[in-house]
Amino acid sequence: MQIGSYHFKARLLPTLVLLLVLPLLVYLGLWQLDRYDIKRGMVQEQADNQDKSVVEISTRAQIEGLGRGRQVSMTGEFDLQRSVLLINRKNAGRPGFEVFTPFMIDGGDSVLVNRGWVADRTGQNFIPELPGTAGKLRLTGLVDTPPSIGIKLGSPQVGDLGWPRKVLYMEMAWLGKELELELPKYTVLQVSPDEPAYTRNWEDHFNNPGGIPAERHMSYAIQWFALALALLIIYVVVNTKKIKR
């Protein structure tokens, strides 16, 4: 194809590179846009629910019908012998775990409660002490979607099969089988009773779901689309030659 004094001819290797890389860059940009929309929706849902009245919970079905950020109250007791430690969670730049413990609601149903963050002090084989209130108590908290990751590779399991159980990500169906419990798709962020051993910053948690604000996903999307455009420009340049007169 000739345009003025320039001639464009698609060469095999650059074309193969374009066909392989360009769709990937576009896909990554669209994926980041999707993550942006999801997180914006999560933040808005929490904002809509924060001023609504507290819901008294007696069954897991009630939790399923509530949105993220809704305030709940329930009576029951923790299964302190079986907690789940979500690894690679940071607080103020420090590595640690988010601690999830089954809460047995009066009436027989259960929900996983995010009790907060604890530091990882020694590395991969470290199991932190997980103090908690034994016996019946009244718990208040906020409904939340479990922390998620973009791509899940392999089992959530990390290390030994004992308890507490370390996991790479929260897969509620898998955790339900491991705990032998019917769990709702939501978790609850514990507000009270207070437990000094755990760090809780639920406001930041809600505003930056997954630890990344929605706006950063938009920034990433723009970067991927810019790379796709740059690839197209490079492709045209390397396949275009000026016609010698």
Sine and cosine of phi, psi and omega as CSV:
sin_phi,cos_phi,sin_psi,cos_psi,sin_omega,cos_omega
0.00,0.00,0.76,-0.65,-0.04,-1.00
-0.92,-0.39,0.76,-0.66,0.08,-1.00
-0.80,-0.60,0.96,-0.27,-0.04,-1.00
0.88,0.48,-0.83,-0.56,-0.02,-1.00
-1.00,-0.09,0.27,0.96,0.00,-1.00
-0.87,-0.49,0.57,-0.82,0.00,-1.00
-0.84,-0.55,0.81,-0.59,0.02,-1.00
-0.97,-0.25,0.78,-0.62,0.07,-1.00
-0.64,-0.76,0.88,-0.47,-0.03,-1.00
-0.94,0.34,0.85,-0.53,0.06,-1.00
-1.00,-0.09,0.40,-0.91,-0.17,-0.99
-0.89,0.45,-0.81,0.58,-0.11,-0.99
-0.89,0.45,-0.76,0.64,0.04,-1.00
-0.87,0.50,-0.57,0.82,0.01,-1.00
-0.92,0.39,-0.66,0.75,0.05,-1.00
-0.89,0.46,-0.68,0.74,0.04,-1.00
-0.87,0.49,-0.70,0.71,0.00,-1.00
-0.87,0.49,-0.73,0.68,-0.05,-1.00
-0.91,0.41,-0.48,0.88,0.00,-1.00
-1.00,0.09,-0.68,0.74,-0.16,-0.99
-1.00,0.02,-0.63,0.78,-0.07,-1.00
-0.85,0.52,-0.75,0.66,0.02,-1.00
-0.87,0.50,-0.58,0.81,0.02,-1.00
-0.90,0.43,-0.70,0.71,0.00,-1.00
-0.90,0.44,-0.66,0.75,0.02,-1.00
-0.91,0.41,-0.67,0.74,0.03,-1.00
-0.86,0.51,-0.71,0.71,-0.01,-1.00
-0.90,0.44,-0.62,0.78,0.06,-1.00
-0.90,0.43,-0.70,0.71,0.02,-1.00
-0.91,0.41,-0.60,0.80,0.03,-1.00
-0.90,0.44,-0.66,0.75,0.03,-1.00
-0.92,0.40,-0.58,0.81,0.08,-1.00
-0.90,0.44,-0.63,0.77,0.04,-1.00
-0.90,0.44,-0.68,0.73,0.05,-1.00
-0.89,0.46,-0.61,0.80,0.05,-1.00
-0.87,0.50,-0.75,0.66,-0.01,-1.00
-0.89,0.46,-0.67,0.74,-0.01,-1.00
-0.89,0.46,-0.72,0.69,-0.06,-1.00
-0.95,0.32,-0.57,0.82,0.09,-1.00
-0.88,0.47,-0.65,0.76,0.04,-1.00
-0.90,0.43,-0.64,0.77,0.02,-1.00
-0.90,0.44,-0.70,0.71,0.00,-1.00
-0.90,0.44,-0.67,0.75,0.00,-1.00
-0.92,0.40,-0.64,0.77,0.02,-1.00
-0.88,0.48,-0.69,0.72,0.03,-1.00
-0.89,0.46,-0.69,0.73,0.00,-1.00
-0.88,0.47,-0.62,0.79,0.00,-1.00
-0.93,0.37,-0.48,0.88,-0.10,-0.99
-1.00,-0.06,-0.27,0.96,-0.20,-0.98
-0.92,0.40,-0.44,0.90,-0.03,-1.00
-0.99,-0.16,0.06,1.00,0.01,-1.00
-0.98,0.18,0.33,-0.94,-0.07,-1.00
-0.92,0.38,0.40,-0.91,0.01,-1.00
-0.94,0.33,0.69,-0.73,0.01,-1.00
-0.98,-0.22,0.78,-0.63,0.08,-1.00
-0.99,0.14,0.86,-0.51,-0.10,-1.00
-0.98,-0.20,0.75,-0.66,0.10,-0.99
-0.79,-0.61,-0.23,0.97,0.04,-1.00
-0.65,-0.76,0.40,-0.92,0.02,-1.00
-0.93,0.37,-0.43,0.90,0.01,-1.00
-0.88,0.47,-0.54,0.84,0.03,-1.00
-0.90,0.44,-0.64,0.77,0.00,-1.00
-0.91,0.42,-0.62,0.79,-0.01,-1.00
-0.86,0.50,-0.48,0.88,-0.07,-1.00
-1.00,0.00,0.03,1.00,-0.03,-1.00
-0.97,-0.25,0.39,-0.92,0.01,-1.00
-1.00,-0.10,0.16,-0.99,-0.01,-1.00
-0.88,0.47,0.75,-0.66,0.03,-1.00
1.00,-0.07,-0.09,1.00,0.01,-1.00
-0.94,0.34,0.70,-0.72,0.00,-1.00
-0.98,0.18,0.72,-0.69,-0.02,-1.00
-0.73,-0.69,0.35,-0.94,0.09,-1.00
-0.68,-0.74,0.64,-0.77,0.00,-1.00
-0.47,-0.88,0.45,-0.89,0.00,-1.00
-0.92,-0.40,0.70,-0.72,-0.01,-1.00
0.16,-0.99,-0.51,-0.86,0.03,-1.00
-0.49,-0.87,0.47,-0.88,0.03,-1.00
-0.97,0.24,0.56,-0.83,0.25,-0.97
-1.00,-0.02,0.99,0.10,-0.14,-0.99
-0.94,0.34,-0.18,0.98,0.01,-1.00
-0.99,0.11,-0.21,0.98,-0.09,-1.00
-0.70,-0.71,1.00,0.00,0.06,-1.00
-0.94,-0.35,0.37,-0.93,0.02,-1.00
-0.92,-0.40,0.77,-0.63,0.00,-1.00
-0.95,-0.32,0.93,-0.36,0.07,-1.00
-0.99,0.12,0.91,-0.42,-0.14,-0.99
-0.99,0.14,0.19,-0.98,0.09,-1.00
0.87,0.50,0.62,0.79,0.08,-1.00
-0.96,-0.26,0.79,-0.62,-0.09,-1.00
-0.96,-0.27,0.53,-0.85,0.10,-0.99
-0.68,-0.73,0.88,-0.48,-0.07,-1.00
0.80,0.60,0.60,0.80,0.04,-1.00
0.99,0.12,-0.08,1.00,-0.03,-1.00
-1.00,-0.07,0.66,-0.75,0.03,-1.00
-0.96,0.26,0.49,-0.87,0.03,-1.00
-0.06,-1.00,-0.35,-0.94,-0.07,-1.00
-0.77,-0.64,0.51,-0.86,0.30,-0.95
-0.99,-0.13,0.72,-0.69,-0.13,-0.99
-0.97,-0.23,0.85,-0.52,0.04,-1.00
-0.90,-0.43,0.81,-0.59,-0.03,-1.00
-0.79,-0.61,0.71,-0.71,0.05,-1.00
-0.89,0.46,0.70,-0.71,0.09,-1.00
-0.91,-0.41,0.87,-0.50,-0.05,-1.00
-1.00,0.00,0.96,-0.27,-0.05,-1.00
-0.96,0.29,0.64,-0.77,0.11,-0.99
-0.81,0.58,0.81,-0.58,-0.07,-1.00
0.89,-0.45,-0.31,0.95,0.15,-0.99
0.90,-0.43,-0.36,0.93,0.00,-1.00
-0.98,0.18,0.23,-0.97,-0.06,-1.00
-0.70,-0.72,0.41,-0.91,0.09,-1.00
-0.57,-0.82,0.55,-0.83,0.10,-1.00
-0.99,0.13,0.79,-0.62,-0.02,-1.00
-0.95,-0.32,0.81,-0.59,0.11,-0.99
-0.99,0.15,0.95,-0.31,-0.10,-1.00
-1.00,0.06,-0.20,0.98,0.03,-1.00
0.78,-0.63,-0.21,-0.98,-0.10,-0.99
-0.95,-0.30,0.63,-0.78,0.13,-0.99
-0.77,-0.64,0.49,-0.87,-0.07,-1.00
-0.97,0.24,0.54,-0.84,0.17,-0.99
-0.99,-0.11,0.96,-0.27,-0.18,-0.98
-1.00,-0.02,-0.39,0.92,-0.11,-0.99
-0.77,-0.64,-0.07,1.00,0.06,-1.00
0.93,-0.35,-0.41,-0.91,-0.25,-0.97
-0.84,0.55,-0.63,0.77,-0.11,-0.99
-1.00,-0.06,0.11,0.99,-0.07,-1.00
-0.98,0.21,0.75,-0.66,0.14,-0.99
-0.88,-0.47,0.92,-0.40,-0.05,-1.00
-0.96,0.29,0.39,-0.92,0.17,-0.99
-0.94,0.33,0.66,-0.75,-0.08,-1.00
-0.81,-0.58,0.97,0.25,0.01,-1.00
-0.91,0.40,0.44,-0.90,0.02,-1.00
-0.27,-0.96,0.21,-0.98,-0.01,-1.00
-1.00,0.07,0.90,-0.44,0.02,-1.00
-0.99,0.13,0.43,-0.90,0.04,-1.00
1.00,0.09,-0.05,-1.00,-0.10,-1.00
-0.94,0.33,0.64,-0.76,0.04,-1.00
-0.46,-0.89,0.26,-0.97,0.09,-1.00
-0.97,-0.24,0.85,-0.53,-0.08,-1.00
-0.92,-0.39,0.71,-0.70,0.15,-0.99
-0.90,-0.44,0.52,-0.85,-0.04,-1.00
-0.21,-0.98,-0.17,-0.99,-0.04,-1.00
-0.81,-0.58,0.75,-0.66,0.03,-1.00
-0.91,0.41,0.65,-0.76,-0.06,-1.00
-0.55,-0.83,0.47,-0.88,0.17,-0.98
-0.99,0.14,0.62,-0.78,0.00,-1.00
-0.87,0.49,0.55,-0.84,0.07,-1.00
-0.83,0.56,0.65,-0.76,-0.05,-1.00
-0.80,-0.60,0.30,-0.95,0.12,-0.99
-0.81,-0.59,0.33,-0.95,-0.06,-1.00
-0.93,0.37,-0.73,0.68,-0.07,-1.00
-0.81,-0.59,0.82,-0.58,0.01,-1.00
-0.98,-0.22,0.90,-0.45,-0.01,-1.00
-0.91,-0.41,0.91,-0.42,0.04,-1.00
0.97,0.24,-0.19,-0.98,-0.04,-1.00
-0.95,0.30,0.49,-0.87,0.10,-0.99
-0.92,0.39,-0.32,0.95,-0.14,-0.99
-0.88,0.48,0.68,-0.73,0.12,-0.99
-0.77,-0.64,0.83,-0.55,0.09,-1.00
0.96,0.27,-0.56,-0.83,-0.13,-0.99
-0.94,0.34,0.29,-0.96,-0.01,-1.00
-1.00,-0.01,0.05,1.00,-0.02,-1.00
-0.98,0.21,-0.17,-0.99,0.02,-1.00
-0.86,-0.51,0.63,-0.78,-0.02,1.00
-0.89,0.46,0.47,-0.88,-0.07,-1.00
-0.96,-0.29,0.85,-0.53,0.06,-1.00
-0.99,0.11,0.66,-0.76,0.03,-1.00
-0.71,-0.71,0.46,-0.89,0.06,-1.00
-0.98,0.18,-0.56,0.83,-0.01,-1.00
-0.45,-0.89,0.26,-0.97,-0.06,-1.00
-1.00,-0.06,0.96,-0.30,0.10,-1.00
-0.92,-0.38,0.98,-0.20,-0.20,-0.98
-0.90,0.44,-0.62,0.79,0.01,-1.00
-0.90,0.43,-0.69,0.72,0.01,-1.00
-0.90,0.43,-0.70,0.71,0.00,-1.00
-0.90,0.44,-0.61,0.79,0.04,-1.00
-0.87,0.50,-0.66,0.75,0.04,-1.00
-0.92,0.40,-0.68,0.74,-0.02,-1.00
-0.91,0.42,-0.60,0.80,-0.01,-1.00
-1.00,0.04,-0.17,0.98,-0.06,-1.00
0.85,0.53,0.72,0.69,-0.02,-1.00
-0.70,-0.71,0.49,-0.87,0.17,-0.99
-1.00,0.03,0.93,-0.37,-0.09,-1.00
-0.94,-0.33,0.60,-0.80,0.15,-0.99
-0.94,0.33,0.26,-0.97,-0.01,-1.00
-0.96,0.29,-0.27,0.96,0.02,-1.00
-0.99,-0.16,0.39,-0.92,0.20,-0.98
-0.94,-0.34,0.07,-1.00,0.05,-1.00
-0.81,-0.59,0.77,-0.64,0.08,-1.00
-1.00,0.09,0.86,-0.50,-0.07,-1.00
-0.95,0.30,0.79,-0.62,0.09,-1.00
-0.97,-0.25,-0.74,0.68,0.08,-1.00
-0.62,-0.79,0.46,-0.89,0.04,1.00
-0.94,0.35,0.45,-0.89,0.03,-1.00
-0.95,0.33,0.61,-0.80,0.06,-1.00
-0.73,-0.69,0.97,-0.25,-0.12,-0.99
-0.85,0.53,-0.36,0.93,-0.03,-1.00
-0.94,0.33,-0.27,0.96,-0.08,-1.00
-0.91,-0.41,0.66,-0.75,0.05,-1.00
-1.00,-0.08,0.78,-0.63,0.00,-1.00
-0.79,-0.61,0.80,-0.60,0.08,-1.00
-0.67,-0.74,0.95,0.30,-0.17,-0.99
-0.95,0.30,-0.44,0.90,0.03,-1.00
-0.89,0.45,-0.74,0.68,0.05,-1.00
-0.91,0.41,-0.60,0.80,0.02,-1.00
-0.85,0.53,-0.70,0.72,-0.03,-1.00
-0.96,0.28,-0.61,0.80,-0.04,-1.00
-0.97,0.26,-0.38,0.93,0.01,-1.00
-0.77,-0.64,0.92,0.39,-0.05,-1.00
-0.85,0.53,0.74,-0.67,-0.05,-1.00
0.98,0.22,0.09,1.00,0.00,-1.00
0.99,0.10,0.00,1.00,-0.02,-1.00
-0.80,-0.60,0.85,-0.52,0.03,-1.00
-0.92,0.40,0.46,-0.89,-0.04,-1.00
-0.83,0.55,-0.61,0.79,-0.06,-1.00
-0.88,0.47,-0.49,0.87,0.01,-1.00
-0.93,0.37,-0.55,0.83,0.06,-1.00
-0.90,0.43,-0.62,0.78,0.07,-1.00
-0.89,0.45,-0.66,0.75,0.04,-1.00
-0.88,0.48,-0.69,0.73,0.03,-1.00
-0.89,0.45,-0.65,0.76,0.00,-1.00
-0.88,0.48,-0.70,0.71,0.02,-1.00
-0.87,0.50,-0.65,0.76,0.01,-1.00
-0.89,0.45,-0.69,0.73,0.00,-1.00
-0.91,0.42,-0.67,0.74,0.01,-1.00
-0.92,0.39,-0.56,0.83,0.05,-1.00
-0.91,0.41,-0.63,0.78,0.06,-1.00
-0.91,0.42,-0.63,0.78,0.04,-1.00
-0.89,0.46,-0.69,0.73,0.04,-1.00
-0.90,0.43,-0.66,0.75,0.02,-1.00
-0.89,0.46,-0.64,0.77,0.03,-1.00
-0.89,0.47,-0.67,0.74,0.03,-1.00
-0.89,0.46,-0.67,0.74,0.00,-1.00
-0.90,0.44,-0.70,0.71,0.02,-1.00
-0.88,0.48,-0.66,0.75,0.01,-1.00
-0.86,0.51,-0.71,0.71,0.00,-1.00
-0.91,0.42,-0.67,0.74,-0.05,-1.00
-0.90,0.44,-0.73,0.68,-0.08,-1.00
-0.95,0.32,-0.32,0.95,0.00,-1.00
-0.97,-0.23,0.14,0.99,-0.03,-1.00
-0.89,-0.46,0.74,-0.67,0.03,-1.00
-0.79,-0.62,0.53,-0.85,0.04,-1.00
-0.99,0.15,0.72,-0.70,-0.01,-1.00
-0.97,0.23,0.80,-0.60,0.02,-1.00
-0.99,0.16,0.72,-0.70,-0.02,-1.00
-0.99,-0.17,0.00,0.00,0.00,0.00
